[in-house]
Amino acid sequence: MSRENNQQNDFKNNLLEWQQKLTSTIQLGILIIGLIIFLIVMCCLNIYSFLAVTSPIEADLLIVEGWMSDYAVKSAIAEFNQGSYQKLITTGTPIGKGFYLSEYNNFAELTAATLITLGVAPDRVVAVPTPQVTKYRTTASAMAVKEWLQTSNLKVNSINIYTLGPHARRSWMIYRNVFSPDIQVGVIALEPKGYNTHRWWQSSAGMRTVIGEAIAYFYTRFVDWKS
């Protein structure tokens, strides 16, 4: 009888121990899930402001990325007029659509023409086309500007990059890598009109742009940094 009691007690003890372990496991799982949800929420609330960085400096050149929409190009004029810039440089890859209907072969020339039409003096605008590349377009644009500067007579110590929203962090990083340490680089991020930047996850345009730029930034920053 005593043996049976001992076996029952051992079974109860083992069952109690198993229940305690299960409870601890469930509590740990809930804690991990809660932490993941918290991190996702914090990421959603802060990733846009991290990517869409604005850190302008007193610069000699304003570089406008030519792929942006017309409202962004028009906004760049205000920045150019209020700064002490020598030139306004436009960059951009070959146009992928409407090539046969346009007199411009690339976004750099198209954007430069748009700026002149909007009132910027032609002698203040320089189009620096980006070569046709399948990847690293921003790097190719930065290299094209650097090569142009090497053949110009301008004395340039600093530049500002004018770009759109979450693309700013990556552009800033790439241009600093290309021009450092000889030329200082600042960045200005214009807020896009296509989605609510404070609730970017509520629209397909915001999701595509922010998530795409986040992946591209971290890939460039931590994986393919040599490029």
N, C-alpha and C positions, 0 to 999 in steps of 0.2 A: 504493500500500500504506500509505503514511504517512497518507493522507487517511482510509482506512478505519479505521486505528488511532485516529486522532483522534476520529472519529465514535463508535467503540466506547467510548472513554474518556469522551466527553461523555455518552453514554447511561448509563454506569455512575455517573458523577458525579451526573447528574440523578436516577437511580434511588435513589442513596444519600441525596441531599438530600430526595427525596420520602419515603423511609422514616423519616428523622430527623424531618421535619415531622409525619408520621403518628404516630410514637411520642410526640412532644411533645403532639399533640392528644389522644391516648388518655390520656396521663398527666394532662393538664389536666382531661379529662372525668371521670376517676376521682377526682381531687381535688375537683372541684365536687360530684360525687355524694356523696362522703364527707362533705363539708361540709354538704350538705343533710340527710343522714341524721343527722349530729351535731346540727344545729340542731333537727330534729324530735324527737330524743331529749331534748335539753335542754328543749325546749318542753313535752313531755309530762311531764317530771319537775318543772317549775317553774311551769307555767301555773296549776295549781290553787291553789298557795300565793299566787300573785300576786292571783288573783281573790278568793279566800276570805280577805281581809285582816281582821285583828282589831286595832283600835287604839282602845280605849275611853278615855274621859276622865271626870273628875269632872263628872257631868251633873245637870241639874235634871229632865229628862224622859227616860223610856225609851220609844222608839217601836218598837212591835212590828208587823212587816208581817203582816197578817192572812191572807195566802194560805198560810202555812206549816202543816204538819201539827200535830196535837195534841201530839206529843212535843216539838216545838220551842216551842210555846206554853207548855207546862208548864215547860220549861227556862228560859224567860224569867222565870218567877216567882222562881227562885233568884237571878237577876241583880238583879231589882227589889228583893228583900228585903235583899240584902247591900249595895246602894248607898244613896245619900242622895237618892233621887228624890222629887220632889213628886207626880208623876202618872205613870201608865202609859197611853200613848196607843196605840190600835190603829187601823190603817189597812186599807183594802181596797175593792176594786171590787164592784159588784153581783154577786150569786151567779148563775152561769150555768146551774146545774142544781139541781133540787130546790126551786126557788123557791116552788112552790105547796104544798109539804109542810113548809116551814120558816116559823117566825114571824119569821125574820131575813131582811132584804132584801139584805144585803151582808156581806162577810167581816169588816169592821170591827166590826159589831154582834155577829156570831156569835163572833168571837174574844174580844170583851169579855165576853160572857156566859159563855164557856168559862173565862176567867180568874176570874170571880166564883164560878163553880161550884167551881173548884179552890182557893178560899180567899182570893182577893184582895179586900180591902174595896171595896164598890161605889163609895164616894166617892173612891177612888184611881184608878179606871179611867175613861177617856174614849174613846168610839168616835168616830172622825173618818172618816166614809165618803168614799171616792174617787168622783168623778163617773164616769158611764159614758163611756169613751173607747175608741177603736179602737187607739190607740198612745200611747206616752209615759205608761204607767200609773204608773210610779214618780215621774215628774215631777208628774203630777196629784195623787198622794198627798202629795208634799212641799208642793205649793202649798196643798192643803186644810188641812194642819197649820199652815202659816204663816198662813192666813186665820183659822183657829180661834184661834191665839195672839193675833192682833190684836184679837179681841173678848173675850178672857178677861182676868181680873184677875191672872194669874200673872206673876211677874217671872222670866223665863227668860234665862239667859246661855249655856247649853250643853245639848246633847242627845246621846244615844246612840241609834244605829239598831241594832235587834236583828233579824238576818235569817239566812238559811240559805245556807251554803256559798259557791259562786262568784258568787252574786248580790251579795255584799257590796261588792265594788269599785265596781260601777256605782251602787248605792244611795248609797254614801258620796260619790261624786263629784257625784251629782245633788243630794243634800241640802245639800252644801257650796255648790254653785252657787246654790241657792235661798235659803239662810239667811245666807251670807256678806255682809258682814263682821260683822254684828251678833251672830250666835249661832254659837258654836263647835260642831263636829259630830264625834262619834266614832262608831265602828262595832264591832259584835261579830258575828262569823260563827260560827254553830253548825255543827258537822260533821254532814252528812246521814247518815241510816241506810240509804238506798236503794242505796248502792254503796260500794266501797272507795275512799276518796279518794286513797290512795297508788298505786292501780292503776285509776284511773277509766276508762281506755281499754279495759279488759277487760269492761265491761258496757255494754249499750245505754243504760241510764239515765245512766250516767256520761258516755258520749259525747255524748248529746243535751244534757245539762245544761251540761257544761264547754265544749264547742264552741259551743253556742248562746249562752252567756253571754260567751264570748270575742269572738264576732262582734258581739254587742250592745254590749259595752263599747267596742270599738275603733270601731264605727260612731258611737256617741254621742260618743266622745272626739275623733275626728279628722274625721268627715264631717259629722255633724249637730249640732255642738257648740252652735249657737245655741238649739236646743230645750231 
